[in-house]
Amino acid sequence: MEQLGLHIDADGVVKLHGKPFYGFGVNMFPPFIRNLQEPETKVFRRDFALMEQYEIPFVRIPFSGWDCSLYRVYENDPERYFAAMDEVVTEAERHHVGIIASLMWMESAVACYVKEKRCRIGDTNSKTMAFAKRYVADVVRRYAGRRGIWGWEIGNEYNLTADLCDPTIKDFLWPDISSMPHGKIDGFDFYTSRELHTFYAEISREIRKHDSYRMISSGNGDMRSKAWQLRAASDAKNEAHLWKNGTGIDTVEQFDEMNAFFTPDPMDTVCFHLQHGTLNGNPPKYDLVLSRWGRTDVSAGEYFKEFARSAKKLHKGLFFGEFGDFMDMEQDEQLEDAFVQVMIWIREAGIQLAASWQFCYRDNWIYINDEMPNDRMKLVHMREENLKYRQEGKQDLTDAWK
C-alpha cells in the first residue's frame, strides 16, 4: 500500500512522501460537525475552496462532536455519521488540502457517553477505554487508504484538565455539572496525568494497528508551568481519588520529562497550543513574554525553541497545533505585527507544522473566512510563508495529490 500523509522519521523529522515537510495550516472546527447536524448547508465546500485559494496545505479538523451527543449518531445511525465524514474527506482531496483529524475532541465526552467517571480514561478495562478504541478503529480503518488524511490526533488539550483537583468537588469538572450522567459527583470525576498517559499509550497503539505510517499527536495544549509538580501531587491521591494541587515551578529538565511523559510510544509527535493575547490585562495586552522555569522574561520565540529542542531530544516530531489566537486582541491595530512576529519565531525555531486558530462566530458557528481585514491578513501571510517554504524546497506537494 502506498504510504500516505505525514510521517515522522527516526530522527523526529516530519516528512511527506519521503521529503521533509514544513507548512502553516489552519484550524477548521465545523466541517464534519456542521455537515452532520446541518447537511443542507454544505458550508465546508466554501471552507476548503478558501484554503485552496490561499494555498493552505493542511487543516486540523475534529472528527467527533464537542459533547457526547454525536456519539449517539455514530452508534445509532453509522451510515449517516460516516457519510457526513466521507463528504468532508472527499472535498479536502478535491481541493488538495490535507487533514490532521482530531479523533475525540472533548476529553470528557466519551466517559459522559458511556456513563462512567472521568478517571476511567486510565482504566484499560473500562467502558470508556473500550468505546474509545472501537471508535478510533472504525475511523482510522475507514480512512487509512485515503490521500486526504495527513495525520491523526487523539483529542484536544486533554492535558490541561489532568491533575487538577478540587477537594470540595466543585471546580475542574464538566462545564455544566447538571449534564453529568451518573450519580453523585466525587473525586473519581477528576483524572490524573498518569491516567491520561495510559489512555494516550493505549489509543496510540490502537491507531497503529490500522495505520502504521501516519503521524500521531496528542493534541495537547500548552505545557503548564508546573506540570511536573501537579503530577507529583496527584500521585499522592487518597482512596477517594482526591488530592491537593501541586505548587512550584518546573525546571527545564522537568519540562523535558513531561513532554516525554505526554508523548508515550507509539505516539510520535509532541504537541502544544499557545494563545498570544490575554483577557486578563487592563488594558488587554499581547502575551508574547512568558513566565517559565523560574524566569519572567521568556519570549515566545525562546519558548518555541525549547519545545523544538525537547521534541528533537525525544526523536519525535513537533506540531504547534494552535497558534495565532489573540483572543480579545483580534481588532488591535498592532495585530498584524504581532502575528508576523509569531510566524517568524516559528520559522526560527524550526517548527515544521503550525496551524493558526483563526475564526469568527456567525449564527452560533465558527467560521473560517477572509471577509474581515484581520482574518484575510492572516491568510495572506500564511500563503506568503508557505510560498517561501516551497521556494526553499521544504514544501513539495508533487506526490501528495497524484
C-alpha positions as CSV (number, residue, x, y, z in Angstrom):
1,M,0.0,0.0,0.0
2,E,1.2,3.5,-0.8
3,Q,2.5,5.4,2.2
4,L,0.2,8.4,2.5
5,G,0.2,11.5,4.7
6,L,2.7,12.9,7.1
7,H,5.3,10.6,8.7
8,I,7.8,11.1,11.5
9,D,11.2,9.5,10.8
10,A,13.6,8.1,13.3
11,D,15.2,11.5,13.9
12,G,11.9,13.3,14.5
13,V,11.7,14.9,11.1
14,V,8.2,15.4,9.6
15,K,8.1,14.1,6.1
16,L,5.6,14.0,3.3
17,H,6.2,11.3,0.7
18,G,9.8,10.8,2.0
19,K,10.8,14.5,1.9
20,P,11.0,16.9,4.9
21,F,7.8,19.0,5.1
22,Y,7.3,22.5,6.5
23,G,4.0,24.3,6.4
24,F,1.5,26.6,8.0
25,G,-2.1,25.3,8.2
26,V,-5.4,26.4,9.7
27,N,-7.8,25.0,12.3
28,M,-11.2,24.3,10.8
29,F,-13.6,23.4,13.6
30,P,-17.0,23.0,11.9
31,P,-16.7,20.9,8.6
32,F,-17.7,17.5,9.9
33,I,-19.8,18.5,12.9
34,R,-21.9,21.0,10.9
35,N,-22.2,18.7,7.9
36,L,-23.7,16.1,10.2
37,Q,-26.0,18.4,12.0
38,E,-27.0,20.8,9.1
39,P,-26.3,18.7,6.0
40,E,-28.2,21.1,3.7
41,T,-25.7,23.9,4.3
42,K,-22.5,22.3,2.9
43,V,-20.5,25.2,4.2
44,F,-17.4,23.0,4.3
45,R,-17.2,23.3,0.5
46,R,-16.7,27.0,0.7
47,D,-14.1,26.5,3.5
48,F,-12.0,24.1,1.5
49,A,-12.2,26.3,-1.5
50,L,-10.9,29.2,0.6
51,M,-8.0,27.0,1.8
52,E,-7.1,26.2,-1.8
53,Q,-7.3,29.9,-2.8
54,Y,-4.8,30.8,-0.1
55,E,-2.6,27.8,-0.7
56,I,-3.0,26.4,2.8
57,P,-1.6,22.8,2.6
58,F,-3.3,21.3,5.6
59,V,-6.1,21.8,8.2
60,R,-6.9,20.4,11.7
61,I,-10.5,19.2,12.0
62,P,-12.4,17.5,14.8
63,F,-13.7,14.1,13.6
64,S,-16.2,13.9,16.6
65,G,-18.5,16.3,18.4
66,W,-17.9,18.8,21.1
67,D,-20.1,16.9,23.6
68,C,-21.2,13.3,23.7
69,S,-24.4,13.8,21.5
70,L,-22.7,12.9,18.2
71,Y,-21.5,9.6,19.6
72,R,-25.2,8.6,19.7
73,V,-25.5,9.2,16.0
74,Y,-22.3,7.2,15.5
75,E,-23.9,4.2,17.2
76,N,-27.5,4.5,16.1
77,D,-27.0,5.7,12.5
78,P,-23.4,5.0,11.5
79,E,-24.3,5.2,7.8
80,R,-25.4,8.9,8.2
81,Y,-22.5,9.6,10.5
82,F,-19.8,8.4,8.2
83,A,-21.5,9.7,5.1
84,A,-21.0,13.2,6.5
85,M,-17.4,12.5,7.3
86,D,-16.8,10.9,3.9
87,E,-18.0,14.1,2.2
88,V,-15.5,16.2,4.2
89,V,-12.6,14.0,3.3
90,T,-13.6,13.9,-0.4
91,E,-13.9,17.7,-0.5
92,A,-10.4,18.1,1.1
93,E,-8.9,15.8,-1.6
94,R,-10.7,17.8,-4.3
95,H,-9.1,21.0,-3.2
96,H,-5.7,19.4,-2.3
97,V,-5.9,20.1,1.4
98,G,-4.6,17.5,3.9
99,I,-6.5,16.8,7.1
100,I,-5.0,16.2,10.6
101,A,-8.0,14.5,12.1
102,S,-8.7,15.1,15.8
103,L,-10.4,11.8,16.7
104,M,-12.1,12.5,20.1
105,W,-12.2,16.3,20.6
106,M,-13.6,16.7,24.1
107,E,-11.8,14.8,26.9
108,S,-15.0,14.2,28.9
109,A,-17.3,13.3,26.1
110,V,-16.6,9.5,25.9
111,A,-16.8,9.0,29.6
112,C,-20.0,11.0,29.6
113,Y,-21.5,8.9,26.8
114,V,-20.8,5.6,28.4
115,K,-21.8,6.9,31.9
116,E,-18.5,6.4,33.7
117,K,-16.3,8.6,35.8
118,R,-13.7,10.7,34.0
119,C,-10.8,8.9,35.7
120,R,-11.8,5.7,33.9
121,I,-9.8,7.2,31.0
122,G,-6.9,5.5,32.6
123,D,-8.5,2.1,33.2
124,T,-7.7,-0.4,30.4
125,N,-10.8,-2.5,31.3
126,S,-13.2,0.4,31.4
127,K,-16.2,1.1,29.1
128,T,-14.6,4.4,28.4
129,M,-11.4,2.8,27.0
130,A,-13.3,0.1,25.1
131,F,-15.6,2.7,23.4
132,A,-12.7,5.0,22.6
133,K,-10.7,2.1,21.0
134,R,-13.7,1.0,18.9
135,Y,-14.4,4.5,17.7
136,V,-10.8,5.1,16.8
137,A,-10.5,1.8,15.0
138,D,-13.7,2.5,12.9
139,V,-12.4,5.9,11.8
140,V,-8.8,5.0,11.2
141,R,-9.6,1.9,9.3
142,R,-12.1,3.7,7.1
143,Y,-9.6,6.4,6.0
144,A,-6.2,4.8,6.3
145,G,-6.2,4.5,2.5
146,R,-7.4,8.0,1.7
147,R,-5.0,10.6,0.4
148,G,-6.8,13.4,2.2
149,I,-5.8,12.3,5.7
150,W,-2.4,13.5,6.6
151,G,-2.2,12.7,10.3
152,W,-4.1,11.6,13.5
153,E,-4.6,13.4,16.7
154,I,-6.2,11.8,19.8
155,G,-8.1,14.8,21.2
156,N,-8.0,18.5,22.1
157,E,-6.0,19.7,25.1
158,Y,-6.6,16.8,27.5
159,N,-3.5,17.7,29.4
160,L,-5.0,21.0,30.6
161,T,-7.6,19.2,32.8
162,A,-5.2,16.5,34.1
163,D,-4.0,16.7,37.7
164,L,-6.5,19.4,38.6
165,C,-8.5,18.5,41.7
166,D,-10.8,20.5,44.0
167,P,-11.3,18.6,47.3
168,T,-14.6,20.5,47.6
169,I,-15.7,18.8,44.4
170,K,-16.8,22.0,42.6
171,D,-14.2,23.1,40.1
172,F,-12.4,21.4,37.2
173,L,-15.4,19.2,36.3
174,W,-17.7,19.2,33.2
175,P,-18.6,22.8,32.3
176,D,-22.2,22.0,33.1
177,I,-22.3,19.7,36.1
178,S,-26.0,19.1,35.6
179,S,-25.1,17.2,32.4
180,M,-23.0,14.6,34.2
181,P,-24.9,11.4,33.6
182,H,-24.1,9.3,36.7
183,G,-25.0,9.7,40.3
184,K,-23.1,11.7,42.9
185,I,-20.1,13.8,41.9
186,D,-17.0,12.6,43.7
187,G,-13.2,12.5,43.4
188,F,-13.3,10.0,40.6
189,D,-14.7,12.7,38.3
190,F,-11.2,14.2,38.2
191,Y,-8.3,12.5,36.4
192,T,-4.6,12.4,36.7
193,S,-1.8,12.8,34.1
194,R,-0.8,9.1,34.8
195,E,-4.4,8.1,33.8
196,L,-4.1,10.2,30.8
197,H,-0.7,8.7,29.9
198,T,-2.3,5.3,29.9
199,F,-5.1,6.5,27.6
200,Y,-2.6,8.1,25.2
201,A,-0.5,4.9,25.0
202,E,-3.5,2.6,24.5
203,I,-5.2,4.8,21.9
204,S,-1.9,5.3,20.0
205,R,-1.4,1.6,19.9
206,E,-5.0,1.2,18.5
207,I,-4.2,3.7,15.8
208,R,-1.0,1.9,14.9
209,K,-2.9,-1.3,14.4
210,H,-4.7,0.2,11.5
211,D,-2.2,2.8,10.2
212,S,1.5,2.0,10.6
213,Y,2.7,5.2,8.9
214,R,0.9,8.5,9.6
215,M,1.9,10.8,12.5
216,I,0.1,10.6,15.8
217,S,-0.2,13.6,18.0
218,S,-1.8,14.0,21.5
219,G,-3.5,17.3,20.7
220,N,-2.1,18.7,24.0
221,G,-2.5,22.4,24.9
222,D,0.4,24.4,26.4
223,M,2.6,22.7,28.9
224,R,1.6,24.1,32.3
225,S,4.5,25.8,34.0
226,K,4.1,23.4,37.0
227,A,3.0,20.3,35.1
228,W,5.6,18.1,36.9
229,Q,4.6,19.5,40.2
230,L,0.9,18.8,39.5
231,R,1.7,15.2,38.6
232,A,3.7,14.7,41.8
233,A,0.7,16.0,43.8
234,S,-1.8,13.7,42.1
235,D,0.5,10.8,42.7
236,A,-0.4,11.3,46.4
237,K,-4.2,11.0,45.8
238,N,-6.2,9.3,48.6
239,E,-8.6,6.4,48.4
240,A,-11.4,8.9,47.4
241,H,-9.3,9.9,44.4
242,L,-8.7,13.4,45.9
243,W,-5.6,15.4,46.3
244,K,-4.3,18.9,46.8
245,N,-2.9,20.5,43.7
246,G,0.8,20.9,43.3
247,T,2.7,24.1,43.6
248,G,6.0,25.4,42.5
249,I,7.6,25.9,39.1
250,D,9.1,23.2,36.8
251,T,12.7,23.3,35.7
252,V,13.7,22.9,32.1
253,E,14.6,19.3,32.8
254,Q,11.1,18.6,34.3
255,F,9.6,20.3,31.2
256,D,11.5,17.8,29.0
257,E,10.4,14.9,31.3
258,M,6.7,16.0,30.9
259,N,7.0,16.3,27.1
260,A,8.2,12.7,27.1
261,F,5.5,11.6,29.5
262,F,2.7,13.1,27.5
263,T,4.1,11.6,24.2
264,P,4.3,7.8,25.0
265,D,5.3,5.4,22.3
266,P,4.0,4.7,19.7
267,M,2.8,8.4,19.7
268,D,5.5,10.1,17.6
269,T,4.6,13.8,17.7
270,V,4.9,16.3,20.6
271,C,2.1,18.8,20.5
272,F,1.4,22.2,22.1
273,H,-1.0,25.1,21.7
274,L,-0.5,28.7,22.8
275,Q,-2.6,31.9,22.9
276,H,-0.8,35.1,22.2
277,G,-3.3,37.6,23.7
278,T,-4.8,37.9,27.2
279,L,-8.3,38.6,28.5
280,N,-6.8,39.4,31.9
281,G,-4.8,42.5,31.2
282,N,-6.1,46.0,31.9
283,P,-5.8,47.2,29.3
284,P,-5.5,43.9,27.4
285,K,-2.0,43.2,26.1
286,Y,-0.2,40.8,23.8
287,D,1.2,37.9,25.7
288,L,4.5,37.3,23.9
289,V,6.6,37.0,27.1
290,L,6.0,34.1,29.5
291,S,7.0,33.0,33.0
292,R,8.7,29.7,32.8
293,W,11.4,27.8,34.6
294,G,11.7,30.4,37.4
295,R,12.1,33.3,34.9
296,T,9.6,36.0,33.9
297,D,11.3,37.1,30.7
298,V,11.0,34.0,28.4
299,S,10.0,35.3,25.0
300,A,7.6,33.3,22.9
301,G,10.4,32.8,20.4
302,E,12.6,31.3,23.0
303,Y,9.8,29.1,24.3
304,F,9.2,27.7,20.8
305,K,12.9,26.9,20.5
306,E,12.7,25.0,23.8
307,F,9.8,22.9,22.5
308,A,11.6,22.2,19.3
309,R,14.8,21.2,21.3
310,S,12.7,19.0,23.6
311,A,11.0,17.2,20.8
312,K,14.2,16.6,19.0
313,K,15.7,15.2,22.1
314,L,12.9,12.6,22.1
315,H,13.4,11.9,18.3
316,K,9.8,12.9,17.8
317,G,8.1,15.5,15.6
318,L,6.5,18.7,16.8
319,F,3.1,20.1,16.0
320,F,2.2,23.6,17.1
321,G,-1.5,22.8,16.8
322,E,-2.9,26.2,17.7
323,F,-1.1,29.5,17.2
324,G,-2.2,33.0,16.2
325,D,-5.1,33.1,18.7
326,F,-5.1,36.7,20.0
327,M,-8.5,36.4,21.8
328,D,-9.8,39.9,22.6
329,M,-6.8,41.5,20.8
330,E,-8.0,40.5,17.4
331,Q,-9.0,44.0,16.5
332,D,-5.9,45.7,17.9
333,E,-4.0,47.9,15.5
334,Q,-0.8,46.1,16.3
335,L,-2.3,42.6,15.5
336,E,-0.5,42.2,12.1
337,D,2.9,43.0,13.6
338,A,2.3,40.5,16.4
339,F,1.1,37.8,14.1
340,V,4.0,38.2,11.7
341,Q,6.4,38.1,14.7
342,V,4.9,34.8,15.9
343,M,5.4,33.3,12.5
344,I,9.0,34.5,12.3
345,W,9.6,32.8,15.7
346,I,8.0,29.6,14.5
347,R,10.3,29.5,11.5
348,E,13.4,30.4,13.6
349,A,12.6,27.6,15.9
350,G,12.5,25.1,13.0
351,I,8.9,24.0,13.9
352,Q,7.7,22.2,10.8
353,L,4.0,22.1,11.5
354,A,1.9,25.0,12.8
355,A,-1.8,25.6,12.5
356,S,-3.5,29.0,13.1
357,W,-6.5,29.1,15.3
358,Q,-8.4,31.6,13.2
359,F,-12.1,32.0,13.2
360,C,-15.1,34.3,13.8
361,Y,-18.5,33.5,15.0
362,R,-21.7,33.7,13.0
363,D,-25.1,32.1,13.6
364,N,-23.6,30.2,16.5
365,W,-21.0,28.6,14.3
366,I,-17.2,29.1,14.0
367,Y,-16.4,30.4,10.5
368,I,-13.2,30.5,8.5
369,N,-13.4,33.5,6.3
370,D,-11.4,36.3,4.5
371,E,-14.2,38.9,4.8
372,M,-12.8,40.7,7.8
373,P,-9.5,42.5,7.2
374,N,-7.6,40.8,10.0
375,D,-8.7,37.3,9.0
376,R,-7.7,38.0,5.5
377,M,-4.4,39.4,6.7
378,K,-3.6,36.1,8.5
379,L,-4.4,34.0,5.4
380,V,-2.3,36.3,3.2
381,H,0.7,36.0,5.5
382,M,0.4,32.2,5.7
383,R,0.2,32.0,1.9
384,E,3.4,34.0,1.7
385,E,5.2,31.8,4.2
386,N,4.1,28.6,2.6
387,L,5.3,30.0,-0.8
388,K,8.7,30.6,0.9
389,Y,8.8,27.1,2.0
390,R,8.1,25.8,-1.5
391,Q,10.8,28.0,-2.9
392,E,13.2,26.7,-0.4
393,G,12.3,23.1,-1.3
394,K,10.7,22.5,2.1
395,Q,7.1,22.0,0.9
396,D,7.0,19.7,-2.0
397,L,3.3,18.7,-2.7
398,T,4.0,17.0,-6.0
399,D,3.4,13.4,-4.9
400,A,0.8,14.2,-2.2
401,W,-2.0,14.7,-4.8
402,K,-1.0,12.4,-7.7
